[in-house]
Amino acid sequence: MKQQPGKLGIREYVSITVLMVGSKASEDTPSLLSIQVQNAAWMIPILSAGLFFIPLFLLIKTISLFHEKDLFSVIEKLFGKYIGFFVCLVIFAISSFGISVDSRTYTNIIRAYYFNTTPVLVLYGLFMAVCAYGAKRGIRNVGSVSYLLIFYTLLSLFIALLLCTRESNIQAIMPIWGPGKWEVLKGSLKNLSLYADFFLLTMLVPYLRSSKEFRRGTWIAYIFTIILTSAATIVFVCMFDQSLGGIGYPFHSAIRYISLGSYIPNLEIIFFVIWIMGAFIRFTAFLYISALMFGHLFKIKDFEYLIPPLAAVYLLIGAIPETPIDVSLEWKSIVRMTAGPVFTAISLIIWLAALLKGEFKHAENKNSM
């Protein structure tokens, strides 16, 4: 595979990861969680992370056995050429469908709140074109921009959530378990896909300076995104109460309520500019990883040239749903019910295959020599 000069440091990697995973707090995820478990929606990010921790830990431990190998290389080494190809193809197909659905979600947000007279296809095309251009520049540049942007993104989100607390009522989280402990547990199992991006990020292992930085960066970002997603959700629960499930995009609805007195009554345009830049980073990274996976599958060295065609394919798939409701309630539910369980199962199978093949014992003997 052709690689960009230079490699990602832990700061750039953590910045990319936080923007990719943490941005789910600013789309329709809190609303979808509220539909499932009502006022206990804020618990789902924490419990789902706890459930996904074991397969992610085992996956990272297994990949660490193979020096600077990405996920697909490890899968092919453990399962062989043909079975490995099939497993990798399944991962690519699921991630591609997820990118199409998520990118359409962001286009729906932009049109609903900011450019409601512009055709969806025009906004969608512009959005994917910008992301494709960024991805074509290489993951090192994406990491540098992410590192420059992460502070302002998190600061704006923190300010927005802090201002939202003035319109919130802490009593809205009662009863603490919402519809019941069993329903909350089922909701956590259904939403393992909240952290499925960490599974895909193992494709970037060769692009980091060391495996140690990848491991440390992953766990730092994992803990941070758990706190971020749960905190944002609990603020929205306290702000909108029972109506949260009926609000498509709570973050963008919430920033219309907040102001800094009569001097700055409308802050949403400031938050929008920073939010859209974070969204570009998220799908730029997704497109790069997707092209990397496709290039590995079909042995294409210059995989960067695949980025524009893949962006066009994702645009065509994402343009199929007719309404935002179709995207949120139907297409996203398919991704949610598929990506989390499948990626969890593959992580466990990879670890088991490495264990049965004696890879852990071999690595231990090699280190003791």
N, C-alpha and C positions, 0 to 999 in steps of 0.2 A: 504494500500500500504506500502511496505517496504521502509523505508527511510534511507539514509546514515547518519551516525553520524555527527553532526554539520550542520550548515546551511550557505547559501551564504550571504555574506555581500553586501552592495551596490556597493563596488568597484569591487568585482568579477562578480556580475550580470551585471554591466555596461560594463565590459570588454568582457564578453561573447556576449552581445547584439551588441556591436560595431563591433566585429569580424564577427558575423553572418550577420548583415545587411550591414555594411560598405564595406565588401569584394566584393559586387556587382560592385563596381567601378573598380575592377581589373579583371573583366571577360569580357563577351561580351555585357553587358548591355548598355554601352555608344554607341556601334555600332548599336544595335537594336533601341535605341532612335533616333539616327541620321537618320536611314532609315525612321522613321516616320515623324520627324519634322526638319530634316536637321540641320542647325546651331543653332536652338533654343533648341537643345537636353538638354542643361544644365538647362533649365527652368523646365523640366518635374519633376525632383526630388523635387523641391520646391513646385510646384503646386499640385502634387500628394499627397505630405505630408499635404498640407493645406486641401485637400478634405478628406483625411483619418483621419484627426485629430478629427473630430466630432464623428464618430463611435468608434474610439479608446478611446476617452475621456469617452463616455457613457459606453463602455464596462468595463473600469477600475473602473468607479464610481459604476457600478452595482456589480462587483465582490467584491469590498470593503465592501459591505453590509454583505457578508458572511465570517465569520472569518476563515482565512487560508484555504479557499476552492479554488480548481483549477477550470479551465474553464469547464471541463466535469462534475464535481460535481455540479456546479452552473446550468448548462444546464439541468441535470437530475432533480434537485430540482424544477426548474421553469416549465419544460415541461412534467414532469412525466417520468415513466420508459421507455415506448415504444417509444414515440415521441423523448424523449431525447436521447435514444440509436440510433435512426435513424440519428438525427442531428450530434451526435458525430461521427458516422460511416462515414458520408459525409466529415466531417472535416479531419478525419484520412486518408480517401482515397485520397483526394486532396493533403494533405501534403505529403503523401507517393509518389505520382506521381511526385510532385515537387522535392523531395529529389533525386529520381532516375534521373530526367532530369538534375538537377544542378550538381550532382556528376559526371555524364557522361561529362558535360561541362568541369569540372576541369580536368578530365582525358584527354580530347581532348587537353586542353592547355598544359599539361605536355608532351604529346606525340609530339605535333606540334613543340614545341620550344626547348625541352630539351632531350627527349629520342625518337627520331623519327624512330628508328629501332626496338624498343621494341613493341611487339603486344599490342594492346589496352586492351585486356582482362587481360593480365598479370599486366599491370599498374593499371587497374581498380580494380583487385582483391587485390593487395597490398594496394592500397589506402583505400579501404573499410575495409580491415583487421585491419589496423592501427587505423582507426576511431572506429571500433567495440571494439577493445581492450581498447581504451581510454574511451569510453562510459561505458564499463563494470566496470571501476574503480569508477564510480559514479560522479554525478554532482558537488559535493564539490571539488573533485580533478580537474575536468575540469575548475571550476572557479578559482582555485589557479593558474593553469598553464596559464589561460587566462590573469590573472592579471600580471603575470611575463612577458608575451609576448607582451601585448598591447602597451607598450611604444616603443619597438623596431619596432613593425609593423607600428605604426603610424609615427615614425621617418623616417623609410625607405621610406614610401609612400610620406611623405612631401619632403624628399630630392629628390626623383625621379621626383615628379611633379615640384619642383623648378628647377631642371636641364633641364626638358623638356621645360620650358619657354624660354630657349635660342634658341630653334628651333621653337618657336611659333610666330604667327602673330595675334595680337589682332583684326585686321580688319576682321578676318574670322567670327566673331560673327555677322557681319552686313549682312542683316538687322536684327535687334534685335528680331523680331517676326518670323523670318524664313518664312515658307509658309503662315503665317497668324495667327491671334489670335484664330480663330475658330479651326484650325487644331491643334494648341498647346493645347487648352482646351480638344479636343477629345483625344489627345495623353496622357494627364494627367489622364483622366478617364480610359483609357485603361491600365494604368500602376500603378494602385493602389496596385498591387501585389508587388511593390518595398518594401512596408512596411508591407506585410502580415505576416512576421516573428514575428512582435510585437503581433499579434493576437495569435500565437502559444505559445509565451513565457508566456502567462497567465497560462499555465500548471505548471509553476515553482513557483507560489505564495506560496504553502506550504513549499517550500525549502528555502525561504528567512526568515530573522530574524523577519520581520514585514511587514504588508501591506503598511505601510508608506514608507519603504525603497523600496518596489517594485514600488510604484507610482513615487517616486522621481527618482529612477534609470531609469525607463522607459522614462520619459520625458527628462532626461539628455541625454540618448542615442539617443532618437528620434531627438533632435535638432542637436546633433553632427553628426549623420549619414546623415541628410539633407545637412549640410554644406559640409561634406566630399564627398558625391556622386556628388553634384552639382559642387564643385570645381574641382574634377578630370575630370568630363565631359567637363567643359569649357576649361580646359587645352588641352584635346584631340581634341576638336573642333578647337582651335587655332593652334594646331600642324599639324593636318591632313586635316583640312578644308573639302572640299566636298568629299574627299576620305574616311572619317571616316566610312561611312556606308558600305564600301567594305572591311574594316579591321576587321577580326574576333575578335581579342583580342587586343585592342589598348594599354593597359598597357604593355603587354609583347612585343609588337612591339616597343613601345616608349623607353623602357629601353635598347633596342639595339642601339639606336641612341646616348645615352648619355655616357659621360665619364668624368674623372677628369684629363684631360690633357694626355700627353704621358706616365705618370707614371702608371696610372690605366685606360687603354683604355676600358676594358670590365667589366662593373659592374653588368651585368644581373644575374650572378650566385649568387652574394650576395643578391640581391633582391629576387631571386627565393627561396633561402633557407628560408628566413623570410616569404615569401608569402605562401609557402607550409605548414609551421607550422601553420599559421593562417587558412589555408584551412582545416587542420586536426581538429582544434578546432571547426570550423563551423559545420562540419558534425558529429563530435563527439557529440556535443550538440543536433543536429538534431536527431541522432539515439537514444539518451537518451529520448528526448521528445516523439519520435515516439513509443518507447517501453512503456513509461509511459501511453500514450494514449491507446495503444492496451491492456495493462494490466488492465486499468480502464474499457474498453469496455467489456472484457470477465472475469472480476473479478479474475485476476491472481495477487497474492500478490508479488511473487518474479519475477517481470517483467524484472529484469536485465538479466535473462537467455534468454529472447526473443531477445536481441540485436544482437547476431550473426546470428540467422535465418532471422531476418528482414534485416540485411545488405546483406545477400545472395539474398534475394528476390529483394531488390532494385538494386543489381548488375545485376540480370537477366533481370529486366525491362529496366534498363539503357543501357544494351548491345544490345537491339533490333534495335535502329536506326543504319543504315549502315554507315552514314557519319556525320561529324560535322555540315554540312549544315542542315541536317535533324533535328538535335538536336536544333540548334539555331532558324531556321526559322519556323519549323513545331511544334515540341514538346513543345518548350518554349512558343510559341504563344498560345497553348492550356492552359498551366498553367497561363500565363499572363491574358488571357481573362476569366478564371474561378476563380482562387484563390481570386483576389482582390474584384470583385463584390460579390462573395458568402460570403466571410468573413465579408465584410462590411454589407451586408444584415443581417447576423446572429448576428452581434454586435448590430445592431439597434433593431432587434426582441427581443434579450435578455433584453435589456433595457426596451422596451415596455412591455414585459411580467412582469418584476419586478415592473414596474409602475402600471400596471393594477391589480396586485396581492397585491398592497399596501405595498410592501417591503420597499420602501423609507420612507413611513409614519411610518411604524413599527419601523424602525431604528431611525427615528427622535424622536419618543416617548420614545424609550428605552434610548437614550442619554440624554433626558431632565429629566429623573427620578433621 
